[in-house]
Amino acid sequence: MLLLPATMFHLLLAARSGPARLLDLPPYLPRLEALWSPRALLLWFTWLGLQVAFYLLPARKMAEGQELKDKSRLRYPINGAWGWVLLLNLHGGGGGGWSSRSSGINP
């Protein structure tokens, strides 16, 4: 979880430095305003909230997992296809003509 943001931060700093060497530490750290904007944070929280809303959709199929020691099975909601279809429709008006009607997914 922490390695990808740290790697991106290091690549950003290395690309902005003069010689742009990956193994050398950058000579200085830029101001916080140059690296992050409140608009980017708002966009990220909006995307995260949208993903949470898609996960909590009431129209979901339940799949059963492996059998447990007490012979019961856990149930998992499967919302991936619906979330993808809704995201395509919200983002680009159906993803180039693709919609839930042509996907074979029954509502």
CYANA upper distance limits for C-alpha pairs under 8 A (distance plus 0.5 A):
  1 MET  CA      5 PRO  CA      8.22
  2 LEU  CA      6 ALA  CA      6.74
  3 LEU  CA      7 THR  CA      6.47
  4 LEU  CA      8 MET  CA      6.65
  5 PRO  CA      9 PHE  CA      6.54
  6 ALA  CA     10 HIS  CA      6.66
  7 THR  CA     11 LEU  CA      6.64
  8 MET  CA     12 LEU  CA      6.56
  9 PHE  CA     13 LEU  CA      6.75
 10 HIS  CA     14 ALA  CA      6.50
 10 HIS  CA     22 LEU  CA      8.46
 11 LEU  CA     15 ALA  CA      6.48
 11 LEU  CA     22 LEU  CA      7.65
 12 LEU  CA     16 ARG  CA      6.83
 13 LEU  CA     17 SER  CA      6.80
 13 LEU  CA     26 PRO  CA      6.68
 13 LEU  CA     29 LEU  CA      8.02
 14 ALA  CA     20 ALA  CA      5.37
 14 ALA  CA     21 ARG  CA      6.65
 14 ALA  CA     22 LEU  CA      6.48
 14 ALA  CA     24 ASP  CA      8.47
 14 ALA  CA     25 LEU  CA      8.00
 14 ALA  CA     26 PRO  CA      6.44
 15 ALA  CA     20 ALA  CA      5.57
 15 ALA  CA     21 ARG  CA      8.42
 16 ARG  CA     20 ALA  CA      7.42
 17 SER  CA     26 PRO  CA      6.70
 17 SER  CA     27 PRO  CA      7.74
 30 PRO  CA     34 ALA  CA      6.92
 30 PRO  CA     35 LEU  CA      7.81
 31 ARG  CA     35 LEU  CA      7.51
 32 LEU  CA     36 TRP  CA      6.63
 33 GLU  CA     37 SER  CA      6.77
 36 TRP  CA     40 ALA  CA      7.61
 37 SER  CA     41 LEU  CA      7.21
 38 PRO  CA     42 LEU  CA      6.68
 39 ARG  CA     43 LEU  CA      6.64
 40 ALA  CA     44 TRP  CA      6.67
 41 LEU  CA     45 PHE  CA      6.72
 42 LEU  CA     46 THR  CA      6.57
 43 LEU  CA     47 TRP  CA      6.70
 44 TRP  CA     48 LEU  CA      6.65
 45 PHE  CA     49 GLY  CA      6.51
 46 THR  CA     50 LEU  CA      6.63
 47 TRP  CA     51 GLN  CA      6.78
 48 LEU  CA     52 VAL  CA      6.79
 49 GLY  CA     53 ALA  CA      6.65
 50 LEU  CA     54 PHE  CA      6.71
 51 GLN  CA     55 TYR  CA      6.72
 51 GLN  CA     83 GLY  CA      8.16
 52 VAL  CA     56 LEU  CA      6.81
 53 ALA  CA     57 LEU  CA      6.92
 54 PHE  CA     79 ASN  CA      7.66
 54 PHE  CA     82 TRP  CA      8.22
 54 PHE  CA     83 GLY  CA      5.76
 55 TYR  CA     79 ASN  CA      6.64
 55 TYR  CA     83 GLY  CA      7.88
 57 LEU  CA     79 ASN  CA      7.90
 59 ALA  CA    107 PRO  CA      8.35
 60 ARG  CA     77 PRO  CA      6.58
 60 ARG  CA     78 ILE  CA      6.47
 60 ARG  CA     79 ASN  CA      6.11
 61 LYS  CA     77 PRO  CA      6.29
 61 LYS  CA     78 ILE  CA      5.80
 61 LYS  CA     79 ASN  CA      7.53
 62 MET  CA     75 ARG  CA      6.55
 62 MET  CA     76 TYR  CA      5.90
 62 MET  CA     77 PRO  CA      5.04
 62 MET  CA     78 ILE  CA      6.40
 63 ALA  CA     75 ARG  CA      6.05
 63 ALA  CA     76 TYR  CA      5.69
 63 ALA  CA     77 PRO  CA      6.83
 63 ALA  CA     78 ILE  CA      7.25
 64 GLU  CA     73 ARG  CA      6.56
 64 GLU  CA     74 LEU  CA      6.27
 64 GLU  CA     75 ARG  CA      5.04
 64 GLU  CA     76 TYR  CA      6.73
 65 GLY  CA     73 ARG  CA      6.23
 65 GLY  CA     74 LEU  CA      5.85
 65 GLY  CA     75 ARG  CA      6.61
 65 GLY  CA     76 TYR  CA      7.61
 66 GLN  CA     73 ARG  CA      6.54
 66 GLN  CA     74 LEU  CA      7.78
 67 GLU  CA     71 LYS  CA      6.20
 67 GLU  CA     72 SER  CA      6.32
 67 GLU  CA     73 ARG  CA      5.45
 67 GLU  CA     74 LEU  CA      8.25
 68 LEU  CA     72 SER  CA      6.02
 68 LEU  CA     73 ARG  CA      6.46
 68 LEU  CA     74 LEU  CA      8.45
 79 ASN  CA     83 GLY  CA      6.46
 80 GLY  CA     84 TRP  CA      6.60
 81 ALA  CA     85 VAL  CA      6.69
 82 TRP  CA     86 LEU  CA      6.58
 83 GLY  CA     87 LEU  CA      6.47
 84 TRP  CA     88 LEU  CA      6.64
 85 VAL  CA     89 ASN  CA      6.71
 85 VAL  CA     94 GLY  CA      8.19
 85 VAL  CA     99 SER  CA      7.12
 85 VAL  CA    100 SER  CA      6.75
 86 LEU  CA     90 LEU  CA      6.54
 87 LEU  CA     91 HIS  CA      6.39
 88 LEU  CA     92 GLY  CA      6.28
 88 LEU  CA     93 GLY  CA      7.22
 88 LEU  CA     94 GLY  CA      5.85
 88 LEU  CA     95 GLY  CA      5.86
 89 ASN  CA     93 GLY  CA      5.05
 89 ASN  CA     94 GLY  CA      4.65
 89 ASN  CA     95 GLY  CA      7.07
 89 ASN  CA     99 SER  CA      7.64
 90 LEU  CA     94 GLY  CA      7.99
 91 HIS  CA     95 GLY  CA      8.29
 92 GLY  CA     96 GLY  CA      7.96
 93 GLY  CA     97 GLY  CA      8.31
 94 GLY  CA     98 TRP  CA      5.68
 94 GLY  CA     99 SER  CA      5.67
 95 GLY  CA     99 SER  CA      7.78
 98 TRP  CA    102 SER  CA      6.74
 98 TRP  CA    103 SER  CA      7.60
 99 SER  CA    103 SER  CA      6.77
100 SER  CA    104 GLY  CA      7.47
100 SER  CA    105 ILE  CA      6.48
100 SER  CA    106 ASN  CA      8.20
101 ARG  CA    105 ILE  CA      7.44
101 ARG  CA    106 ASN  CA      8.16
